[in-house]
Amino acid sequence: MSSEYTTLPQHDQEEVGHTYEQPAKEPFYRKKSTLLLATAAIALLATSAYYLGSTNELSYNKIHFEGPGISGRHFLHGKAKCDQIRRKDKHTYPPAESRTINPRFVNGTAPTLFKNGYIFDGENEGFKGDLLIDQGIIVQVGGEIKVPKGATIVDLKGHILTPGIVDMHSHLGVDSWPALSGTDDTNEMTQPITPFVRSLDGFNPSDPAREWVLSGGVTSTLILPGSGNIMGGEAYTVKLRKVDTLSTNDMLVEAGVEDKWRYMKMACGENPKRVYGQYFHTMPSTRLGEGWLLRDQFAKATKLKDAQDDWCQAVENLPKYGRRRLDTPFPEDLQYESLVAVLRDDVKLNIHCYETHDLEAMVRHSNEYKFKISAFHHGLDAYRVPEILKRAYKVVPTVATFAGKFGYKKEAFQSSVNAPKILADAGIAVAMKSDHPVLNSQHLVYEAAMARHYGLSEKLALASVTTVPAKALGLDHRIGKIAVGMDADVVIWEKHPLALGSHPLQVYIDGIAQIENVDESKWSEQGKPQEFEEYPELVAPKVKAACTSDAETGVFSGIKKILLKDSEEFSAKGDLTVVIDHGEVVCAGHCAHEAAAFKDAPVYDLGGEGVVVPSLLSVGAPGLGLVEISAEDSTGDGHHNLQPDIAYAIDGLKFGGLHMDEAYKAGIQIAVTAPQSEHVIQGVSVAFLTGAENALVTKGAIIKEKVALHVRIGQDSKSSLFPTVSSQIGFLRTALEKGLADLFSPNDEFTLVARGKIPLVIEVNNRDEIIRIIQLKKELEHKGANIKFALLGAIEAWTVAEYLAEAEIGVILKPYLCTPVQWTAQKCLPGAPLSNETGLSHLHKAGVKVGLAALEGEDVRQLSWIAGWARSDLGLSEKDAVGLVSWNLADIIGLPNAPAGLVIYNGDPFEFGAKVSAIVGGGKTGIQCNPRAF
């Protein structure tokens, strides 16, 4: 902007309160001559100014200024806007090492010196050294650092120090725990286009999730609106340090900074068209409608942006003389202000998008309207189109994704566990994120660890939750890595952060320790950081039938451990063997004699690291075998209504689906699934082999038609028929009493339960409701019932663990890692470092028979890792860990004689890095090798 207009034109000064000096009075004769000369001069100047100003021959734009024009105040306001628009140094920052203080620094915070640790800085390989933080920033890294005056010294004892974890997709604070209508501020779903709303205005700093998430090492997070709208609104980055003021503004990463980045959330694909088309019966009902509404808004925003640019150009082109005044104020419209900021590259745009054609549509829009896309979120199909992503306007978007989720809707159905590696190999930056509370952000590092297991390098896996999201947020000058001048956000880890079950020992934000009552003297001494083992690949015999359904006989060698219910073998030399003949296990362990009898059998070599376990078992995962895509009713059995007829899962069972296949490949050969119903009675579950082709072709595909009667107590079973929990429990009591009194037929399910013929599985979470179940069992037994109860879910069961053990009620925890999302299940334990115990540890110590279940059908393939996590938390033996996802579950639901296939791993199944090398049984004949090649 021209320097002549750094102050108000003189004729505008009165409007802003300026005063003028009054001229001194002079004799009349001098005044008269002066007046005549002045009048002539003014007339000449006015005429010249009028013609120059009105025609504006000196300007590029022919704008007339002879009207009354805008006020000086409005002129200066618009001019300031123009200055801001044309700044050349927006979002440019001095080198981090030049910083001397964090604007979020809390006065009185002492320096902290971390000694004797290993530093993983987020960019390079780990190294041993000290770290000093002061004034809320990192001031020295590496080597042996001298202790400054007044510093707190933390002896890391060899533990790993990393940057704080950055979660670039969370709804913490706008979708608070517990889930109530009063705490849900995620989506403004009154219209599909709401770029003008702000998550800042709904953010709740008192969300209990803040402390949980922080305890997982997450120090900064992007708080996004939801994905129900095409344009969801503005997002904000916050740090999770609790501030005394309880101020949302004070929690912002850039609190105290003038030149802040802005963020926006948009969405494409299924969500907006489902919300507005299917539920509200309005536009958009298709992707076509989504595209039009988005383009229409950007067209209007572009028009406003152009008008602003014209206004600024007009100011530039004002003549030096004449009436320097514009007719209209600077063009503004609050409805489009944030979109104009997107077009001006003042906003980091984050777009929820899954499928290839949705991703391409957004890339197309970005080039049409010339806006940058900072990141595509979820993007489970992005691995299929990396070259299309590279066509986006000016920058290649980061892909912020999940490592293990799949299949919950059509646009997530064709995902791949190899996606992060494929994208990284194609040069696309990959971040892991939580979508909290969809995934509890407390365990975000678990997503990074899974990505490493599936092929992403260790360095890139750690970067996916540190440096990559920090850069995508435009904050890599402050957070996401350990370097001089960066914010003092660091995490001390109990073991390698990418190891299964790892958790922080302490978390620092702005140089302040966040976890209370930490006893550093109890930290164990650590050696060198864990180096992830590369297990040997299975070497299959070079015979035609090997690794096929025709492979009837074989000898597995090079096995280190065999973990079966009735036996356990270990050999440090890895010289155990398993002999298979016609699909049956002839011997497992030291089998020299049996192996000699099969000396001509093909040999499958596991290189001395093999581990053999029995068929793993899934119980309680919703819809496995009954529904393929939970968001698509046409792909499943459906939900039973409130009719009293009891449904049987076997009648709706479908073999060969993706979820069933994924379970089989992960070694879960047996599944027990119950129907889903609106009634208290869910129905009767069925046990089946996950690898079976169908119930006719595959021998033994159906293990047991009637496994257990399943009922559900609590909020999810409230209905017009059972509007209260008390009516639900009352119904259950009455039905069981009638069954005991033979008022039903002998084959009625409640009669069978009362007589101990089949177990009753009760899905319930609340402590007091569980107590009533315990009391009900005792009442019925006092009347002569021989009854077997099992609890499913059971989040608060740990509070009455001793009573459950006494009542011989088994518990299937679902999930193992709970959250207090339900109002009636607030007594969920967070685990380390916030609590020394978990629900499982209490139940295990009390002697309760416990098994573990997957929360969703898509999580079934992670069962061995869930058991491994429990083993890490509780210090369980490997055999006890196997029992949590196999024979314990079989005992609880009455499948003691389930067919015992084998799952053979090339390494420790309870750590990342090992994979299923071979499966025998589970519904497929022969020997199946490397069912998943990752």
N, C-alpha and C positions, 0 to 999 in steps of 0.2 A: 504494500500500500504506500502511496506517495507520502513523503515526509511532511508536505504542506498541511496535511489534515490530521496531525497528531493532537490538535486542540480544536475546540469548537469554532466554527465561523463566528465572527464578531456579532452578527445580528442575532445569534442564538444565545448570547451570554445572559441576557435578562431572564431567559426561561429557566436557567439553572441557578439564579440568585446572584449573579454578578452585579456590582454597582459601578457607576461611572463617576469620575470626578467632575464637578460642576465648573465650567469656565468662569474666570473672573469677569466682572462687569467693566465695560469700557465706555468712553465718551460716545455720544450719539453719532457724531459725524464720521468717526472711524468705523463705527458699527454699520452705518448705512452703506459705505463703499465696499466694505468687506462682505456685506450681505449680498450685494449685487454680483460681485465676482464669484462668490460661493455658489449663488443660485445658478449662474451660467455654467460653472464647472460641473455642478451636480447634474444639471440637465444633460450636458454632453456625456458625462460618465454613465448616467442612467440609460441614455439611448444606446450607447455602445454596449453596455452590459446586457441590455435587453436583447439586442440582436445577437450578440455572442452567446448569451445564455440560452435563448429560446431556440436558436437554430443549432447550437452546440456543434459548430463546425470543427471544433478541436477534438471531438469525441468520436469514437468508432460507432457508438449506438446513438441513433437520433432520438434523444429523450428530451421532452420539454420540461422545463423547471419553473415555468412562470406561475404555477399555481401556488397556493399557500404552503404546501409541503408539510413534512413531518416535523416534530419537535426536535430540538437538539438532543434531548435525552434519548429519544428513539434512534436518532442518527448515530450517537455514540454507542448505543447498545448493538445496533447492526454492524457498525464498524468493528467493534470488538469481536463479534462473531466471524466477520470476514478475516480478521487477523488470526483467529484461532484456526479457521479452515486452511489458511495458507501457510501455517507454520511449517517449516522444513524439519524441525527437530522433534516432532511428536514421537513419543514412545522410543526415544533414543536415550540411552543411559550410559553414564561413565563406567569404566571398567570396575568390576566388583572389588578388585584389590584396592581401589582408591576410597572405598567407603570406610568411614570411621565410626558410624553408629547406625543402629537399626531404628527407624522411626517408631517402631513399636516397643522400643526398649523401656523397661520399667525401672525407674530410678531406685537405687539401692540394691540392685541385683549384683551380687559378687561375681568376679570372674570364676570360671571353672576350668581346671586342667585335668584332662583325661590322659592317664598314663597306662602303659603296658597293654595296649590293645592293637587290634588289626583294623585298619581303616579301609572300607570299601567306599570310594568317593562318588560312585555313580557313573563314572566314565572309564576308569582304569582298573587294572587288576588290583586286588587287595594288597596292602603293604603294612608292615609293622611300624608303629610310631605313636607319638603323642599328639594331642589336639588341645588348643587353648581357645576358649571363647570369652568374650568380654564386650560390653556395650551392646549385647544382643546380636553380635556377629562373630564369625570365625576370624581370629586374628593370627593364628599360626598353626601350620599343619606339618606333621612329620618330624622325624628325628627325636632327640631328647630335649624337651623344652624346660627351661628354668622356671621354677615356681614363682609367679609374681606375688607381690604383697597382697595379702587379704584373699587369696584365691582358695576356693574349695577344690580339694584334690579327690578325684575318683579313680581308684585302681580298677581297671577293666579286667585284670586277671586273665588276659588273653582273649576276652570276648570281642565280638565284631561290633564295630561302630559304622553306621550307615547314615546317609541323609534321611531326613524325615520322609515318610511315604506321602505321595501326592495322589489323591483320588480325584480324577477330573470328571466324574459323573456320580453325583450323589443327590439325594433328596432329603438328607438329614435336616431337621429343623423345619421343613415344610411338610413332611410326612412323618410326624413324630411318633415315638412310642409312648404309650400303647396306641394301637390303631383305633381312633375314635373319629366320629364325624367332626367333632370340635377341634381335632388336631390335624385334619386333612386340608392342606392348602397347596396341593401339588399342581392341580390343573384348574384353570379358569375356563371350564367347559360350558360356557354360555354362548360362545361363538368360536368358530375355528381359527380365526385370525386375531391374536392378541399379542402383538409384538410390544405393546405399550405397558403390559403389566410387569411387575418386578418381583423376583423371589425374595429380595431384600425386605419387602413390605409384609411378607408372611413368615419370615424366618424366626424360629423360636430358639433363642440361645439356651433355654433350659431343657431342651430335648434330652432325655436320659441317655439317648444313643451317643451323645457327644463324648461322654467319658468312656464308654465301651469302645468306640471307634478309635479314640486317641490311644487307648491301651494296646491297640494292635499296631501302633507305630505310625498311624496316619496323622500328619501334622497340619496339612493344608488340603482343602477340598473345594471343588466347584459345586455350588448349590444351584441346581437347575430346576426350572419348572418341569412338569411332566411332559409326556409325549402324546397327550390326547388331542392337541391342537396342531395345525400345520405350522403356525407361528406361536410358540408357547410363551415367549416373553424373555425378559432380561435375567441373566444369572449373575452370581457374585462369588468371588473366591474369599473364603474365610480361613483363618487359623483356628484350631480347636482348643487353644488355651482359654481357659475360663477367665473372663475379665470381671473385675469387681463391680463394674458399672452395670453388668448384664446388658450391655449395649451391643446391638448388632453391628453398628458402625465401627465400634472399637475392635470387633473381631475380624474386620476385613484385613486381608493380607496387606493391602495398600493403604491402611489407615494412616493418616498423616501425610499422604502423598497427593500432590495436585494432579499430576499427569497419570491418571488411572486408566488401565485397560477396561473396556466394557465387554460383556459377554452376552450371547443370545442363544436360545434353544429353539430349534425348528424340528419338525418331524415329517417323514413321508411314509408311504406304504400303508400297512394294515390299520394302524391305530386310529388315525384321524377318520378314515372312511368307515371304520367300524363304529366309532363313537357317534358320528353325525349321521351317517347313512342308515346304519342298522338300529341304533338306539333312538336317535332324535328325528329320523326320517327327513333329513335336510341335507343340503350340500355341504361337504362332498360325500357322495356315496361311492365314488370310484376314484382311481388315480387320475383320471382325466379331470375330474372336478378339483382335485388337490392342485394339479398343475395350473389350472386356470386361476384359482384363488391366489396362489402364490405369485404368479406372474402379474396379476392385476394389482396386487399390493406393491410389488416392486416397480411397476410402471408408474403408479401414483407417487411413490417415493422418489423415483428418478425425476419426475416432473417438478416436484418440490425442490430437489437438489439443484436442478437446472435453473429454477427461478432464483434460488439463493446465489448461485454463481453469477447470474446476470446482474443481480442487485450489487454484488461485490464489484463486478466489472464496471458497473455504472458509477460507483463511488470512485473507482480508480480513474474513470474518464471525466470526472467533474472538471469544468474549466477552472483555471486559476483565478479568474475574475468573473464577476457576475453573481447571480443568485445561486450559491452553492447549497442546494437543498433538493432532496428527492421527494416525489409525491407520495410514495408508499413506504411503510416500515419494512424491515428485513422480513422476508417470507418465512413463517414458522407455522407448524401444526403439530401439536403434541402427539397426535395419533400416529404420525409418520416419522417423528423425530428419531426414534431408535433405528428405523430402517434406513433413514438417510445416513445415520452414523455408520451403519453396516457398509453402505456404498462408499463412504469416505474412509474406510479401513480404520475406523476407530473402535470396532467391535470384533471380537473373536467369535466367529459363528460356529456353533456346534449343532450338528444335524443327526438326529435319530434316523437311521436308514439301514435296511438289511439287504434287500435283493439287488441283483445286478442291474435290472432296468430302473429301479428306484435310484440307485446310486448314479446311474448315467443321466437320469432326468435332472437330478440336482446339479451335476456337472454342467449339463446343457444350460440350465437356468443361470448358473454362475457366470458363464461366458456371455449370455445374452444381456445380463444386467450388470456385468463387471463387478462382482463382489467375490471376495476370497472366502474359502471354506477352511476353517482352522482344523476341524476334525469331523469325521463321520463316527457316530457312536453306535455300538453293537456291531453293525457291519459284518454279520456272520457270512455273507456272500462275497465280501470284498476280495477275498483271496482268489476268486475266479476272474476278477477284472482289474488287476493292478494297473494295466496300461490305460484303462479308462479313467482311473483316479488321477493319473498324471496329466490328463487333459483339463483338469479344473483350472479356473481362472488364476493365473500367476503363481499359485503355490500348490504343492501337493499336500492334500489333507492327511493328517495323522488318522490312523484307525484305532479308536478306543473300543476295546472289545472284551469278550469273555474268553476264558480258556476252555471251559468245559460244558457250557450250557448248549442245549440243542433241542429241536423238535417240539417245542411248546406251542408253536404256531407255524403256519405254512412258511413264512419268510425266514424261519429259523430251522427249517427241516433239512436243508441240504448243507448244513455247516460241516466243518472239518476240524478235527483236533490239530491238524497240521497247519491251520490257517496262519497263526502268528509267524511261524517259520517261513512259510511261502511268501507272505507279505514282506517280511524283513529281507529275504533273499532278493525280492524284486525292488528293493530300495524304498519301501514304504515304512515310515516310522510307526511303531506299534506300541500302544499303551494298554495296560490292563486297568479296568475300572470296576466299580461295584454295582452301580445302579441302586445303592442303598435306599430303602431296606429290602429290595429284591434279593440281593446278597448282602449279608452283614459286612459292612466296610471294615469292621474289626479284623476280618480275615482276608483282606485284599491281597496280602503278600502270598496267600495260598494260590490265588489265580496266577501270579507270576511264577510260582514254583511249578504249577501244572504246565504252564507254557514251556518252561525249561525241560520238563519231562518229555513233552511232545516235540522237542527239537530246537526250540529257541536257545541260543547260546546263553551261558550263565550271565555274561556281561549284559546282553540285551534284555534278559529277563529281569534283572535288577533295575536296569534303565527304564523298563516299561512301567515302573511305579515310582520313578524318581525323575531322572533328567528328561525323559520324553514327554510326560504330561506337563512338567514345568515349562518346557519350551513351547508346547502347544498352547499353553495359557499366556504366553508372553512374559513369564515371570522367571525365566532361567537366569536372570541377572541377580536373583535373590534366593530362590529355593531350588531344591532338586539335586543339589550336589554339595560335596564338602570341598570347599576351597576358600582361600583367604578373601574376606569381604562378604561372603554369603551369610544369609541369616543363620543364626545359631539354632537350627532345627535338626536335631540328631537323635538317633535311636541306638540303644545298646541291646543286643540280642542274646538270648539264652543259648542259642546255637546258630548255625548258618541260617540266615533268613529264608533261604530257598529250600531248607530241609523240611520234611513233613513234620508238622506239629510245632514248628518254631514259634516263639512269642517273645516280645520285648521284656527286658528286665527293667528298663527305665526309658522314658521319653522326655526330650527337652524341646521346648518351643520358645524362641526368642531368648535362649540361654537359661530358661527356668525349668527345673525338674517338675514333671507333671503328675507322676504317680506317687501317692502318699504312702508312708509307712514301709518304705523299701529298706530292707536290711542288707546292705552291701556286703557285710561280713559273711553272709551265707552263700554268696555267689561262688560257684565252683571254679577251680583253676582249669583253664582251657589250654590245649596245645595249639598246633597250627590249625587254621580253619579247615573244615571238612572239604575234601576234594571228592567230587561226585564220581562214583565208580562207574566205569563203563563195563557192564557185564558182557560176557561172551555170548555171541549169537549161537542158537541151536545149530549144530551140524547134523543135518538129516542124512540118512543113508542114500546112496545113489542107486536106488532100485525103483522101478516104475511105480509100484504101488505105495511107496513111502508118502506119508502125509496126505493120504486120501482116505475115502470111505472104505476102500478095499484093504487098507493096512490092518489086517487082523492081528498080527503078532509083531512084537517089537520089544527091544530092551533099551531102557533109558539109563545111560551111565553119566558119570560126572556130577552126581547129586551130593549136595552138602547136608541138606536137612529134609526130613520127612515128618510132617506135623499132622497126624491123624488123631481121631478122638481117643482111640484105645492104645495108641502107640506113638512114640516119639523117638526119632533116630537123628544122630548128629555125627558127622565126620569132618574133622578139620581138613582132611586130605581130599574131601569131595569124591570119595570112592563108593558111595552108596548107589544102589541100582534099583530099578523098578522093572519087573517083567510083566508084559501084557500078552494075554493069549485070548483071541476071539473077544476082545473088548473087556475081558475080566482081568483083575489084578491077581496074578499068581503069587507074586512076592514083592515086598517093598522093604528095603533095608540092605542088609548084608546077604546077598542072594547068590553066592558063588555056586551053590549046588543047582539052583533053579536056572541060573544063567547058562550053566554047562549043558543042561537039558535042552536049552534053546540056543545052542552055539551057532546055529545057522540063521537065527532070526536077525533082522535088520537092527542096527545099533544107532540110537539117537543120542548124540553126545552133547552134554550141557557144560562142558569145560570146567567142571569142579565147583560150580557156583549154583547149581540147580536146587530149587526148593519145591517140594511137593506138598500140596494141601488137598483136602477133599472138596467136593462140590460146595461152592458158596451158595448161600440161600438168601433170597429177598422175601421179606414179609412186610406187608403194609404199605408198600409204595403204591400210590394211587393210580389205578387204571392200567397197570402193566399187563398187557395182553387183552385189555378191554377197550382201550382208547389209544389211538395213534397220535392225533394232534388235539390237545386239550381245548384249543380255541375253535376247533371245527367239529360241531356236533355230528356231522355226517361220517366222521372217521371213527366213531366209537359206539359202544353199547348203549350209551345214554344214562340218564339218571332216573331211578325208580321214583314214582310219586308217593303220595301218602296212603295208597291202598295197602291194606293189611297183608296181602299176599307176599310171601318171602321169596326173594329172587335168589337164583343160583348162578354164581359166576361162570360155571362151566357152560351154561346155556349161551353166554355171550362171548366166550373165549375165541380169540383169533390168533393163529400162529403166523410166524413169518414177518412180523412188523419190525420196523427199525429199532424201536426201543427194546424189543425182545432180543433182537440180533446183537445189539450193543451190549446187553447184559451177558449174553452167552460169550461173546468175545472177551469180556472182562473176567470170565471164570464163574459167573453167577449162573449155574446150570439149573437150579431149581428156584421156582418162584411160587409164592402163595398170594393170590389176589382175591379181594372181596369186591362185590358189586358196590356201586355208589348210589345213594338214595337220599331223598329228602326226609325220610322217616327216621325214627330212632333206630329201627332195625335196618342195617345196611344190607344184610343178606348172608349167604353161606359161601365161604371161600373155596377155591379149588387150588390144588397143588399140581404143577406141571413142569415139564422139561422145556427150558427156553430154546434149545436147539432143535426141537422137533419140527418136522415138516407139517404134519397135521395129526389129528387124533386117530386116524385110520391107518395111515402108512407107517408111522413111527411106533414101534412096539414100546409100550410103557409111557407114551407121551403124557397121559394123565396119570399122575401118581396116586391121587386121591380125589374123588369127586366132591366129598363133603368133609372139609378139614375142620372148620370152626364156624360158629355163628358169630357174626360181627354186629355190634351195636355202637352207637355214638351218643355221648352225653355232653351237653354244653351248648354254647351259643350257636354253633353251626347246625344244630338239630332243632332249634326253635322254629315253630311253624304254627299254622292255624290249628293243627291237631294237637301239637305239644308246644304251647306258647311259653312254657316255663321249664326251667331245669328240674324243678320239683315234680312236675307232671311227667317228665321223661323218666326220672328214677322211680316214680310211683308206677308207671306202666311196666317198667322192667321187673319190679318187685312182684306185681300182680301176675305177670306172665310166668315168672319162674315158680311162684307158689301154685299156680294152676297146673303147670307141668309136673310139679312134684306130687300134686294131689291126683294125678292121672285124669284131669279134666280135659286134656287134649288127647289126640290119638297117640299110640305108642311111638310112632315115627315123627311126631311133631318136634320141631327143632328145640323148643323150650323144654319138652319132656326129655329129649336126648341130653340137653345141657344139665338139667336137674338130676339126671341119673348118671352123669359122668361119662356119657358116651362120646360127646364131643365138647371141646372147650368153648368158653364164651370169651371172646376178645372184645374188650370195652375201650373204645377210643375216648380218652378223657385226660384233661391236663390239670384241673384245679385241685388243690390240696383237699378242700372240704368235700368236694364231690368224690374224690378218691377215698376219703375216710368213710363216706356213706357206702361205697362199694365194699370196703372191708367189713363194715358192720352188717351189710346185707348178706354177705357170704356166711358170716358167723350165724346169723339168724336162720338161714336156710339149712345150714349143716346141723344146727340144733334140732331142726324139724326132720332130720333124716336125709337131707340131700347129700349126694356125693358129687361135688361140683368143682370144676376147675376153671378159675378165672385167670385172665391175662390182661394186662393194661397195655394199650398202644398210645403213643404220644408221651403221656406221663411226665410232663415238664416239671411239675411240682411233687412228683412221687418221692423224691429224695428226702423231703421233709418228714415223711412217715416211713422211712426205709425199714426200721426194725419191725414195725407192725406188718408190713408187707411180707417180710421174711417169715414172721410167725404165722401169718395166714397162708403161706405158700402160694402167693400170687406172683407170677412171673411178670416181668416188665420188658416191653420193647420200646426203647427210647427212639423217638422220631421228632426231630432229628437229634443226633448226638450233641451238636452245638446249637443250643436253643437261643432264642431271643425273647425278651419280654414284650412281644408285639401284641399279645392278647391281654385285655384288662384282667381276665381271670387266671392268668399265668404269669404274674409279675415276679414270682419267686424263682425265676430262672437264674442259675449261677453263670457268671460270665467267663469263669476260668482265669488262668494266669494271664497277666499279673494282678488282676483285680481281686481274684479269690483263689485261695490255695486249693480248693476242692471244686469238683464238678458234680452234677447230679449223678453221673455214673460212678464216681469214686465213692460217694455215700452209699449207694445201693450195693456196690461190690463189697465194701467193707462189712455191710450188714448181712451179707450172705444171700441177697436176693438173686434169683436166676435172671440174668439180663442179656438181652440181645440188642442189636442196633439195626435201624431201618433207615432207608433213604427218604428224604422229605418229598421229593418229586420223582416221577418215573425217569427223568433224565439223569438223576443222580445215582441210579442203581449201579452204573458201571464204576462208581467211585467207592463201592463198599469196602474193598480191601484197604483203601487209603483212610477211610473213616475209622476202620478198626486200627490201623497203624497210628492214627492220630490219638486215639484212646490209649493205645499202648504207650505212646510217648508221654502223655499226660499222667498216666497212672503208674507207669513203670511195670506194666504187665509182662508176663512171659509171652513169647511168640505163640505158644499153644493156646493160652488164654485169649489172645487177640483173635486167633482163628475161630475159637468158639463163639465169640461175639457175633459173627456173621455166618455161622454154620450150625454146629450141633446144639448150642444153647437155644437158638431159634427153633430148631426142630423139636427139642424137648418141650418148649413153652407151648407150641401149638399142636403137639401130638403127632409128630412125624418121626418117631424114633428109628424107624426102619427105612428111611428114605434111601433110594439108590445112591450108592457111593461112587460117583465118578471121580476122576482125578483132574486137578489143575496143576500144571507143571510150569514154574517160573524159571527164568534164567538168572534170578537173583532174589534178594529179599523182597517179598511182596508187600511189606509194610514200610517201604521206603520208595521215594521216587527214583526212577531209573530202571527198575526191573520191569519186565513185561511177560505176559503169558506166552510161553514158547510152545506149549502143546496142551490139548484137551483130549481126554478120553471119557466118553460118555456124554451125558447132558442132552441126549436126544439125537445125536449124530453117530453114525457108525464109524469104525476105523479110528485113525489117529489124525487129529486136526492140528496142523502146525502153524505157528505164528498167525493166529486168527486176525490180529491187527498188526500191520507192519509199520511200527513207528519206533 
